Structure formats: structure tokens, C-alpha cells
Amino acid sequence: MDPRHSSSLYFGEKLSGKPFYTVSGRIYCEADFLYSGAHPSQEVCSSCGYLITDMVLQARGKSYHPSCFRCVVCRRSLEGQPFSVDADSRVYCVSDYHRVRAPLCAACRGPILPTEGSTESVRVVSFDRNYHVECYSGEINLI
């Protein structure tokens, strides 16, 4: 886009002390850069809904500000961290996902969580009921 033919209301704006951007050797005020098509990708954050003007974090086909990509439970930043997503597309840190979404043991009613340092839980499933391995007391009948 040639800045001499800008349709922006800010054409000719003085840029002294204001943010400006250079693309392909052309200088743009912030409004022209963000809204006129000069900005290479106008990504909107899936979390806060605001335009992303710097680094874009992409996860599961959506774009985020790195600071907005957080666990829905503890609000800890998940940038560069493993995460899990539930059926409603809510993002969790792995420990909160297991704590919130873990199946309950039919014997002790406690959540069946991964052991320390693991991301997978071990459980016994019998007659559509979940059990901790140590809580299961059923007998296996071999024929």
C-alpha cells in the first residue's frame, strides 16, 4: 500500500513521539499499520478478543497473546508448557486438567490422578466403574 494514497483519516499525521511501523521501506502510523492491510496478519486473540500486534502464540488452530494463553483454573501461563483441552475447548495445565477432569474411584470416591512425574493415570475399569489399582478388590474369574 502506498502511504501517499492512504484512505486513513490519519494521513499526514506527525509521528514524533508516537509508535510507527516500517513495512517494505514504507512508514505507517499505528492506525494505518493495524487497520489498513499493511499489517501482515491481523490476528485476534482467542482469549481477550484484542488485536495481536506482536508475537502470536498459536495452539489448536487459534491465536493468542502469549500472556493470554493460560490455564482456566490456576491462570498460570502455558506458553511453552504442556497443556490439555476439554470437550468445551477450555485450556488447562496438565495437573489441573487431571485434578478437575479425573475419573473418581468407585471405592474411595477420590480422583484417579497420574503418579508424580507422569502425565497418565493408571486405573482399573470394571463394569463401567473406575478404581485405583490399590482400591480394586474384585476377583477375576478365568474360564
URFEN-V944917 format. One record per run of one state. SS is the DSSP state (~ for helix, > for strand, _ for the rest). FROM is the first residue (numbers start at 1). LEN is the number of residues. Records with the same first field share a line. If there is no record, write none. Layout:
BEGIN
SS = FROM-LEN / FROM-LEN
END
This chain:
BEGIN
_ = 1-2 / 6-14 / 24-2 / 36-7 / 45-6 / 53-4 / 60-2 / 65-1 / 69-1 / 71-6 / 78-5 / 86-5 / 102-2 / 105-6 / 112-12 / 127-2 / 132-12
~ = 3-3 / 30-6 / 66-3 / 94-8
> = 20-4 / 26-4 / 43-2 / 51-2 / 57-3 / 62-3 / 70-1 / 77-1 / 83-3 / 91-3 / 104-1 / 111-1 / 124-3 / 129-3
END
